[in-house]
């Protein structure tokens, strides 16, 4: 781990916006967060009414050398991989190769014997019903993450090395930074042998469900997961900078990954060096030798992709356009409507809020006012662990993409949303 020197300047690499819009409060806020040492930099793209109305790049790809961040910089998007996996699943639904209501055991037979851990009596129970593909896609399957559960299942996941591709929870510890399984299906089969934290459909628990969907997609399509994504999503949309492993020809565009000392505290880890206020960010995956340069043994649909803000804008704009971009149809309009509408009952809604729904791998703002959001009702969204985020606001015909690269940093999502909508006078 390396201690990060204080910032002495903020580099503004790119700044484009419509003349009648004033984003100065938004950009000033981002600059302050960089100056305070909470973030190394940001790339922001906003698309509205058929065009990019705002493009801004500020800060650094690495803080020590103060190398300017660029709009085409490559980011580890972590859980923003999930909506892409969801779109891949919906392509197979359209083709009639899978149904959202199929039991997972149809594709991964080991899930037929999965047990459920009963916390009250510390026993293992049979499934009351099979886990479905929709359960996986809405985080209601009973699977979890090792950093979400704090009890017995975390202990089991740690023992069996059931981790996201690379996360703060396994930084600086004596475990590999990448999954220790030879394929996404061998990983899924191991997960099937481990207990769930609750019965399918009973609750909402953030989970590795999208990792498992990668195996389902492989077996239903008879292609590797990565090949399926490339042929059906990346190539049609011109997403030439999105992949599970960064090709050598593009590695110079990778940026450093940092962890904020706040994040170390949250996960019960000691910061590797000084805890002084001046040293908030710690380098954990240097751009010159990133783990994402290695061959990806597991093409991880939950947290494994690298992308650019521009590429992700193409994907999100395709969803805004009901499945098409630049004359290429990836999904039918009715399929996008299913993907981006609430698919869970009240007991399985995220955080049990009536105003917060869950589509196929995306969150839904059913009632934006109650959620204290500025975006319109039925907006959908997701984010990544290293502070990447996007939302699509169909009512206002708007797509927002923002990317930084810090694990465990202070939350700024609500603030930047308010500033964006203020600038847009919405």
C-alpha positions as CSV (number, residue, x, y, z in Angstrom):
1,X,0.0,0.0,0.0
2,X,1.3,3.5,-0.8
3,X,0.5,6.7,1.0
4,X,-0.9,9.3,-1.3
5,X,0.6,12.8,-1.4
6,X,-1.6,15.8,-1.0
7,X,-3.1,17.4,-4.1
8,X,-1.7,20.7,-5.1
9,X,-3.7,21.3,-8.2
10,X,-6.8,20.0,-10.0
11,X,-6.4,19.2,-13.6
12,X,-9.4,19.9,-15.9
13,X,-8.9,17.7,-18.9
14,X,-12.2,18.3,-20.8
15,X,-15.2,20.5,-20.3
16,X,-18.0,20.8,-22.8
17,X,-21.6,21.9,-22.2
18,X,-24.5,23.6,-23.9
19,X,-24.1,27.4,-23.6
20,X,-27.5,27.9,-21.9
21,X,-26.7,25.6,-19.1
22,X,-24.8,26.5,-15.9
23,X,-23.0,23.5,-14.4
24,X,-20.6,25.6,-12.4
25,X,-21.9,24.5,-9.0
26,X,-21.7,20.9,-10.0
27,X,-18.1,21.1,-11.3
28,X,-17.1,23.2,-8.3
29,X,-18.4,20.6,-5.9
30,X,-16.5,17.8,-7.7
31,X,-13.3,19.9,-7.6
32,X,-13.7,20.5,-3.9
33,X,-14.1,16.7,-3.3
34,X,-10.8,16.2,-5.2
35,X,-9.1,19.0,-3.3
36,X,-10.2,17.4,0.0
37,X,-8.5,14.2,-1.0
38,X,-11.7,12.2,-1.1
39,X,-11.5,11.4,-4.8
40,X,-8.7,11.3,-7.5
41,X,-11.0,12.6,-10.3
42,X,-14.2,12.3,-12.2
43,X,-15.6,11.8,-15.7
44,X,-19.2,12.9,-16.2
45,X,-21.3,12.6,-19.3
46,X,-25.0,13.7,-19.6
47,X,-27.2,12.9,-22.5
48,X,-30.5,14.6,-23.0
49,X,-33.0,14.8,-25.9
50,X,-30.8,13.0,-28.4
51,X,-27.4,14.5,-27.7
52,X,-24.6,14.8,-25.2
53,X,-25.3,18.1,-23.4
54,X,-22.5,17.9,-20.8
55,X,-19.0,16.4,-20.8
56,X,-16.6,17.0,-18.0
57,X,-13.3,15.4,-17.0
58,X,-11.3,16.6,-14.0
59,X,-8.7,15.3,-11.6
60,X,-6.1,12.6,-12.0
61,X,-5.6,9.1,-13.2
62,X,-2.9,8.8,-10.6
63,X,-2.4,11.2,-7.8
64,X,1.3,10.8,-7.1
65,X,2.4,11.9,-10.6
66,X,-0.7,14.1,-11.1
67,X,-1.4,12.5,-14.5
68,X,-4.5,14.1,-15.9
69,X,-7.6,11.9,-16.1
70,X,-9.0,11.6,-19.6
71,X,-12.5,11.0,-21.0
72,X,-11.4,7.7,-22.5
73,X,-9.7,6.5,-19.2
74,X,-10.6,2.9,-18.3
75,X,-12.5,2.3,-15.0
76,X,-13.2,-0.8,-13.0
77,X,-17.0,-0.6,-13.0
78,X,-17.6,-3.4,-10.5
79,X,-21.4,-3.7,-9.9
80,X,-22.2,-1.6,-13.0
81,X,-21.4,-4.9,-14.7
82,X,-24.7,-6.2,-13.3
83,X,-27.1,-4.3,-15.7
84,X,-25.1,-5.5,-18.6
85,X,-25.5,-9.0,-17.4
86,X,-29.3,-8.3,-17.0
87,X,-29.5,-7.1,-20.6
88,X,-27.7,-10.3,-21.7
89,X,-30.2,-12.4,-19.8
90,X,-33.1,-10.5,-21.4
91,X,-31.7,-11.2,-24.9
92,X,-32.0,-14.9,-24.1
93,X,-35.5,-14.4,-22.8
94,X,-36.4,-12.8,-26.1
95,X,-34.9,-15.7,-28.0
96,X,-36.9,-18.2,-26.0
97,X,-33.8,-19.9,-24.6
98,X,-34.6,-19.0,-21.0
99,X,-37.5,-17.8,-18.9
100,X,-37.2,-15.5,-15.9
101,X,-39.2,-18.0,-14.0
102,X,-37.0,-21.0,-14.9
103,X,-35.5,-22.6,-11.8
104,X,-31.7,-22.1,-11.7
105,X,-31.3,-25.9,-11.3
106,X,-32.5,-26.3,-14.9
107,X,-29.0,-24.9,-15.9
108,X,-27.0,-25.6,-12.8
109,X,-28.4,-28.9,-11.3
110,X,-26.5,-28.5,-8.1
111,X,-29.0,-25.8,-7.0
112,X,-31.6,-28.5,-6.5
113,X,-30.0,-29.5,-3.2
114,X,-29.2,-26.0,-1.9
115,X,-30.1,-25.5,1.8
116,X,-31.2,-22.4,3.8
117,X,-29.5,-21.4,7.0
118,X,-32.1,-20.7,9.8
119,X,-30.5,-18.1,12.1
120,X,-32.9,-18.6,14.9
121,X,-32.2,-22.3,15.5
122,X,-28.9,-22.5,13.7
123,X,-30.2,-25.3,11.5
124,X,-30.1,-25.9,7.7
125,X,-33.5,-26.2,6.0
126,X,-34.7,-27.4,2.6
127,X,-35.8,-24.9,0.0
128,X,-39.5,-24.0,0.1
129,X,-39.4,-23.4,-3.6
130,X,-36.7,-23.5,-6.3
131,X,-34.5,-20.4,-6.9
132,X,-35.5,-18.8,-10.2
133,X,-33.5,-16.7,-12.6
134,X,-35.6,-13.7,-11.6
135,X,-34.6,-14.3,-8.0
136,X,-31.0,-14.1,-9.0
137,X,-31.6,-10.9,-11.1
138,X,-33.4,-9.1,-8.3
139,X,-31.2,-10.0,-5.4
140,X,-34.0,-12.0,-3.8
141,X,-32.5,-15.5,-4.1
142,X,-31.1,-15.8,-0.6
143,X,-27.5,-15.6,-1.9
144,X,-25.4,-12.8,-0.4
145,X,-21.9,-11.3,-0.5
146,X,-19.2,-12.0,2.1
147,X,-19.1,-8.3,2.9
148,X,-22.9,-8.1,3.4
149,X,-23.5,-11.0,5.8
150,X,-21.9,-10.7,9.2
151,X,-22.6,-14.2,10.5
152,X,-22.4,-17.8,9.6
153,X,-22.7,-17.4,5.9
154,X,-19.8,-14.9,5.8
155,X,-17.7,-17.4,7.7
156,X,-18.6,-20.1,5.1
157,X,-18.1,-17.8,2.1
158,X,-14.7,-16.8,3.5
159,X,-13.7,-20.4,4.0
160,X,-14.7,-21.3,0.4
161,X,-13.3,-18.0,-1.1
162,X,-16.6,-16.8,-2.4
163,X,-15.7,-13.2,-3.2
164,X,-16.4,-10.5,-5.7
165,X,-13.7,-10.2,-8.4
166,X,-11.8,-7.6,-6.4
167,X,-13.1,-5.6,-3.4
168,X,-12.0,-3.7,-0.3
169,X,-13.0,-6.7,1.8
170,X,-10.1,-8.7,0.4
171,X,-7.5,-6.0,0.0
172,X,-4.3,-6.4,2.0
173,X,-5.5,-9.7,3.4
174,X,-3.8,-13.0,2.7
175,X,-6.2,-14.1,0.0
176,X,-6.0,-13.8,-3.8
177,X,-7.4,-10.6,-5.4
178,X,-9.1,-12.7,-8.1
179,X,-11.5,-15.6,-7.8
180,X,-9.8,-18.9,-7.2
181,X,-12.1,-21.0,-9.4
182,X,-11.3,-22.1,-13.0
183,X,-14.6,-21.0,-14.5
184,X,-17.8,-19.1,-13.8
185,X,-19.7,-22.4,-13.7
186,X,-17.3,-24.2,-11.3
187,X,-17.8,-21.1,-9.1
188,X,-21.5,-21.4,-9.4
189,X,-21.5,-25.1,-8.6
190,X,-19.6,-24.4,-5.4
191,X,-22.0,-21.6,-4.4
192,X,-24.9,-24.1,-4.9
193,X,-23.4,-26.3,-2.3
194,X,-23.4,-23.5,0.3
195,X,-26.5,-22.4,2.3
196,X,-28.6,-19.4,1.6
197,X,-29.3,-16.6,4.1
198,X,-33.0,-16.8,3.6
199,X,-35.7,-18.6,1.5
200,X,-35.9,-17.4,-2.1
201,X,-38.2,-14.4,-2.5
202,X,-38.5,-13.7,1.2
203,X,-36.1,-10.7,1.4
204,X,-33.8,-8.5,-0.6
205,X,-30.2,-9.3,0.0
206,X,-27.4,-7.8,-2.2
207,X,-25.7,-10.8,-3.7
208,X,-23.5,-12.7,-6.2
209,X,-26.6,-13.6,-8.2
210,X,-25.3,-11.9,-11.3
211,X,-22.2,-14.0,-11.1
212,X,-24.4,-17.1,-11.2
213,X,-26.3,-15.7,-14.2
214,X,-23.1,-15.7,-16.1
215,X,-23.0,-19.5,-15.9
216,X,-26.7,-19.7,-16.9
217,X,-26.0,-17.5,-20.0
218,X,-23.1,-19.7,-21.0
219,X,-25.1,-22.9,-20.8
220,X,-28.2,-21.5,-22.4
221,X,-26.3,-19.9,-25.3
222,X,-23.5,-22.4,-25.7
223,X,-21.0,-19.6,-25.7
224,X,-18.6,-18.2,-23.2
225,X,-20.2,-15.4,-21.2
226,X,-17.7,-12.9,-22.5
227,X,-18.2,-13.9,-26.2
228,X,-22.0,-13.6,-25.7
229,X,-21.6,-10.1,-24.4
230,X,-19.3,-9.0,-27.2
231,X,-21.5,-10.4,-30.0
232,X,-24.8,-9.3,-28.6
233,X,-24.1,-6.1,-26.7
234,X,-20.6,-4.6,-27.1
235,X,-20.2,-4.9,-30.8
236,X,-23.7,-3.7,-31.8
237,X,-23.4,-0.7,-29.5
238,X,-19.8,0.1,-30.5
239,X,-18.6,-0.5,-26.9
240,X,-15.0,-1.2,-27.9
241,X,-13.6,-0.4,-24.5
242,X,-15.5,-2.8,-22.3
243,X,-14.0,-6.1,-21.4
244,X,-13.2,-8.5,-18.5
245,X,-9.4,-8.2,-19.2
246,X,-7.8,-5.1,-20.5
247,X,-5.9,-5.8,-23.8
248,X,-2.3,-4.9,-23.9
249,X,-2.9,-2.2,-26.6
250,X,-5.2,-0.3,-24.2
251,X,-3.5,-0.8,-20.8
252,X,-2.0,2.7,-20.9
253,X,-5.5,4.1,-20.5
254,X,-6.1,2.2,-17.2
255,X,-6.1,4.4,-14.1
256,X,-5.1,3.7,-10.5
257,X,-7.6,2.3,-8.0
258,X,-7.6,3.8,-4.5
259,X,-9.3,2.9,-1.2
260,X,-10.5,5.7,1.1
261,X,-9.5,5.3,4.8
262,X,-13.2,5.6,5.6
263,X,-13.8,2.4,3.7
264,X,-11.0,0.5,5.6
265,X,-12.8,1.5,8.8
266,X,-16.2,0.3,7.6
267,X,-14.8,-3.1,6.7
268,X,-12.9,-3.5,10.0
269,X,-9.4,-3.3,8.4
270,X,-6.5,-1.2,9.5
271,X,-5.3,1.5,7.1
272,X,-1.9,0.3,5.8
273,X,-0.1,3.5,6.7
274,X,-0.7,6.8,8.3
275,X,-4.2,7.6,9.5
276,X,-3.6,11.4,9.4
277,X,-6.3,13.6,7.8
278,X,-3.9,14.4,4.9
279,X,-3.7,10.8,3.8
280,X,-7.2,9.7,2.9
281,X,-6.5,7.7,-0.2
282,X,-4.4,4.6,-0.5
283,X,-3.3,3.0,-3.7
284,X,-4.4,-0.6,-3.9
285,X,-4.4,-1.5,-7.6
286,X,-1.8,0.5,-9.6
287,X,-2.6,1.1,-13.3
288,X,0.8,-0.2,-14.5
289,X,0.2,-3.7,-13.2
290,X,-3.5,-4.0,-12.5
291,X,-5.1,-7.3,-11.7
292,X,-7.4,-6.6,-14.6
293,X,-4.5,-7.1,-17.0
294,X,-4.5,-10.8,-16.0
295,X,-6.5,-13.5,-17.9
296,X,-9.9,-13.6,-16.3
297,X,-10.5,-17.2,-15.3
298,X,-14.0,-16.1,-14.3
299,X,-15.9,-13.7,-16.5
300,X,-17.7,-12.1,-13.6
301,X,-21.1,-10.7,-14.4
302,X,-21.5,-9.1,-11.0
303,X,-18.3,-7.1,-10.6
304,X,-15.7,-8.0,-13.3
305,X,-16.0,-5.5,-16.2
306,X,-13.7,-2.6,-17.1
307,X,-15.3,0.2,-19.2
308,X,-15.2,3.9,-20.1
309,X,-17.8,6.6,-19.3
310,X,-18.4,6.9,-23.1
311,X,-19.1,3.1,-23.5
312,X,-21.4,3.0,-20.6
313,X,-23.3,6.0,-21.9
314,X,-23.9,4.0,-25.1
315,X,-25.3,1.1,-23.1
316,X,-27.5,3.3,-20.9
317,X,-28.8,5.3,-23.9
318,X,-29.8,2.1,-25.6
319,X,-32.0,1.4,-22.6
320,X,-33.4,4.9,-22.7
321,X,-34.2,4.3,-26.4
322,X,-36.1,1.1,-25.5
323,X,-33.4,-1.2,-26.8
324,X,-31.9,0.5,-29.8
325,X,-28.9,2.8,-30.6
326,X,-27.8,4.2,-33.9
327,X,-30.2,1.9,-35.8
328,X,-29.0,-1.3,-34.0
329,X,-31.6,-3.1,-31.9
330,X,-30.2,-5.0,-28.9
331,X,-33.5,-5.5,-27.2
332,X,-37.2,-5.1,-28.1
333,X,-39.0,-2.2,-26.4
334,X,-41.3,-4.5,-24.5
335,X,-38.3,-6.4,-23.2
336,X,-36.7,-3.2,-21.9
337,X,-40.0,-2.4,-20.2
338,X,-39.8,-5.6,-18.3
339,X,-36.2,-5.2,-17.4
340,X,-36.7,-1.6,-16.1
341,X,-40.0,-2.1,-14.2
342,X,-40.5,-3.4,-10.7
343,X,-40.3,-7.2,-10.5
344,X,-40.5,-7.9,-6.8
345,X,-43.1,-8.1,-4.1
346,X,-43.1,-5.7,-1.2
347,X,-41.2,-8.1,1.1
348,X,-38.4,-8.4,-1.4
349,X,-38.0,-4.7,-2.2
350,X,-34.7,-3.1,-1.5
351,X,-34.7,-1.7,2.1
352,X,-38.4,-2.5,2.2
353,X,-39.3,0.9,0.8
354,X,-42.5,1.1,-1.2
355,X,-40.9,3.8,-3.3
356,X,-37.9,1.7,-4.2
357,X,-38.4,-1.2,-6.7
358,X,-36.1,-3.7,-8.3
359,X,-36.1,-4.5,-12.0
360,X,-33.9,-7.1,-13.7
361,X,-30.5,-6.0,-12.3
362,X,-31.5,-2.3,-12.0
363,X,-33.0,-0.3,-9.1
364,X,-36.3,1.6,-9.9
365,X,-37.4,4.9,-8.4
366,X,-41.1,4.2,-8.1
367,X,-41.7,7.4,-6.2
368,X,-38.8,9.8,-6.5
369,X,-40.2,12.3,-4.0
370,X,-40.4,9.7,-1.2
371,X,-36.8,8.6,-2.1
372,X,-35.7,12.3,-2.0
373,X,-34.5,12.1,-5.5
374,X,-34.8,14.8,-8.2
375,X,-35.0,12.3,-11.1
376,X,-38.5,11.4,-12.5
377,X,-40.6,8.4,-11.4
378,X,-39.7,5.1,-12.9
379,X,-36.1,6.2,-13.4
380,X,-33.7,3.2,-13.2
381,X,-30.1,3.2,-12.0
382,X,-27.1,1.3,-10.5
383,X,-23.6,2.0,-9.3
384,X,-20.3,0.3,-8.7
385,X,-18.2,-0.1,-5.6
386,X,-15.4,2.3,-6.8
387,X,-17.9,5.1,-7.1
388,X,-19.1,4.7,-10.6
389,X,-22.8,5.4,-11.2
390,X,-25.5,5.9,-13.8
391,X,-29.2,6.7,-14.0
392,X,-31.7,6.8,-16.8
393,X,-34.6,9.2,-16.4
394,X,-37.2,8.4,-19.1
395,X,-39.6,11.2,-18.1
396,X,-36.9,13.8,-18.7
397,X,-35.2,11.9,-21.6
398,X,-32.0,12.0,-19.7
399,X,-29.0,9.7,-19.1
400,X,-26.3,10.5,-16.5
401,X,-22.9,8.7,-16.1
402,X,-20.3,9.5,-13.6
403,X,-17.1,7.6,-12.9
404,X,-14.4,7.8,-10.3
405,X,-12.2,5.1,-8.8
406,X,-12.2,4.9,-5.0
407,X,-13.4,2.0,-2.8
408,X,-15.1,3.1,0.4
409,X,-15.2,6.8,-0.3
410,X,-17.8,9.2,1.2
411,X,-21.2,9.1,-0.5
412,X,-21.9,12.0,-2.8
413,X,-24.6,10.6,-5.0
414,X,-27.5,12.6,-3.6
415,X,-25.6,15.9,-3.7
416,X,-24.5,15.5,-7.3
417,X,-28.0,14.5,-8.4
418,X,-29.4,17.7,-6.9
419,X,-26.7,19.8,-8.6
420,X,-27.3,18.2,-12.0
421,X,-31.1,18.8,-11.9
422,X,-30.5,22.3,-10.7
423,X,-28.3,23.0,-13.6
424,X,-30.9,21.5,-16.0
425,X,-33.6,23.6,-14.3
426,X,-35.7,20.4,-13.7
